[in-house]
Amino acid sequence: MKRVSLIACSFLFICSGYAQSGDESVILRAMRDELGRNMNELKSDGYKDPFFIGYGVTELKTININAMNGGIFQSSLDSARSWYTRVMVGDYAVNDENYNDPNMVFTQDLGYTNLPLDDNYNGIRRSLWISTNNIYKAAARLQKSKTDLYKEIGIKELPLKDFAEAPKVQIYKSKPINIPDIKQWENKVSAIGKGFLEMPEVFRSAIGFFYIGANHYFVNSEGIEVVTPHELGYLTISVQMIDEDYKVFAEELAYLVSSVEDLPSEEVIEADVNKLKEYLKNKVKQESFDDIYYGPLLVEGDLVADVFMNALMVNDISITAERDNLNNTDKGLLETYISNMKKEMARGPQRIGNPDLTVTALSHLDTYNGTKLIGNFTVDSEGVIPPDSLKIVENGRLVTQLNGRTPVPLAPESNGHNRLNFNFGGTFKSIAPGILSIESQKPTAASEMKNALIKKAEEIGLDYALIFRPVKTTGISSMFQAYKIDVKTKEETPVRIDFVDLSSTISLFRVNGISDKKIVSNQFFGSTGSNGINGVPISLIVPDAIIVDGFEISGLNENFQSNSRYVPTTPSPLAK
């Protein structure tokens, strides 16, 4: 990765809707003033002064609507302010972070307060003051313990710094928070739920609509100031069915958007829900896959994004990086920690897939082939601007990892991916991608993917091969149809496979056929459920089809096909 000179690019100023003096909101002014005061005055006898302070405040408005079995049981419109404080003692090379001392006992100081919801300048400053004091006390003690330990084992610092420098950035882009009409969406959610009452075989239906509108404020003692707007909307439709053998299976249809304007219309939702209903009716009639299969698999559509996302986030080969803490336990373990760090740095890029595989982060891209990319972001939660293009995997080797300002062996400087995550309790930070583009240097023509699948099946003497094809909707769907394709006749026969764990069965080394045609898959990196969303939106630009060698599945294990059974003592009251 080409490093940006901190001198040549030491100051970046972007202003939108504000005078050159920057954002003059009460929130930012209180953060700025309290930060300056604490940097000048925060001291404690016997300990070092802080060298870094950072504040983050997010003002949010949220909608949370939940319905089950045709009726709304929860609906709320709320306001909140989420915030965090970061204080470091020491310097960039050695500070209190990335370190634990199990012998050190911390007590929770009384008086920790929430941030006021109104623009109360003094109230905001008092909350920041209390948290800064509390965190500084712990940070100062940890830094002293750490430096004392280093002296004891005879080192000044680790091969990697504790914290990476970053260019000074000032971005001011806040805007009024635009929340959808809650009554309108209550009616939509209710109507969707009632639409499933016509299907007595539906055991349970759950509809949820969640929306977050926010402005995030970030300042630190390096002069970085960032104010950015954020929106996130999520409509989820989940249905559980009972088939004739009393097996329970579930399907989901969801919409994830990054602006009010992109929320689906009633007509779009109705068309997709009708596809869901038709899919459910057909699925219970299909014959279950009852064979043991080991061979090539053709994966198409959004399922390709699932395969790559899961494979790229596995343990040691993950494209995201977080550093293990140094623990003050015994000298032998500390020496092992340092030795392992040196080995990782010396090892460099490692092979994680076939040599024609390339993965690139394109964080600033707005659209691809006319499709909006919801993973687009300008700056991360630490005020670092990611590069326009960052090669993560090259020739099948992991050449760098997405990170924040904590250095790791493959990324000693920040590449701006400590992203702001959202949930309905507020915000948090985590290392996450924004936009990933995945391609092969030796792709197969999209029109030839099926023939390539059949050829691979023939070579190992199979009568058929498998295809996983998602049901096309305008949203994100769990619906997919499995097909057995006859090697001789090329005829496709649909079979019922209720569940496939693509995350644990497919590695990148098994992906040996990649289409030359690309699609966009907008997804959610995190978790979703009845309590809303918890994570960050991402976008993947992926091939529209891949061939996986050595895919294994057994249709003889009934638990694989269905996680549970439900045998009612009386029929559904909706049954005619």
Buried (B, 14 or more C-beta within 10 A) or exposed (E): BEEBEEEEEEEBEEBEEBEEEBBEBEBBBBBBBBBEBBBEEBEBEEBBBBBBBBBBBBBBBBBBBBBBBBEBEEBEEEEBBBBBBBBBBBBBEBBBBBBBBEEEEEEEEEEEEEBBEEEBBEBBBBBBBBBBBBBBBBBBBBBBBBBEBBEEEEBEBBBBBBBBEBBBBBBBBBEEBEBBEBEEBBEBBBBBBBBBEEBBBBBBBBBBBBBBBBBBBBBBBBEBBBBBBBBBBBBBBBBBBBBEEEBBBBBBBBBBBBBBEBBBEEEBBBEBBEBBBEBBEEBBEBEBBEEEBEBBBBBBBBBBBBBBBBBBBBEEBBBBBBBEEBEBEEEEEBEEBBEEBBEBBEEEBEBBBBEBBBBBBBBBBEEBEEEBBBBBBBBBBBBBBBBEEBBBBBBBBBBBBBBBBBBBBBBBBBBBBBBBBBBBEBBBBBBBBBBBBBBBEEBBEBEEBBEBBBBBBBEEEBEBBBBBBBBEBBBBBBBBBBBBBBBEEEEBEBBBBBEBEBEEBBBBBBBBBBBBBBBBBBBBBBEBEEBBBBBBBBBBBBBBBBBBBBBEBEBEEEEBBBEEEEEEEEEEEBEE
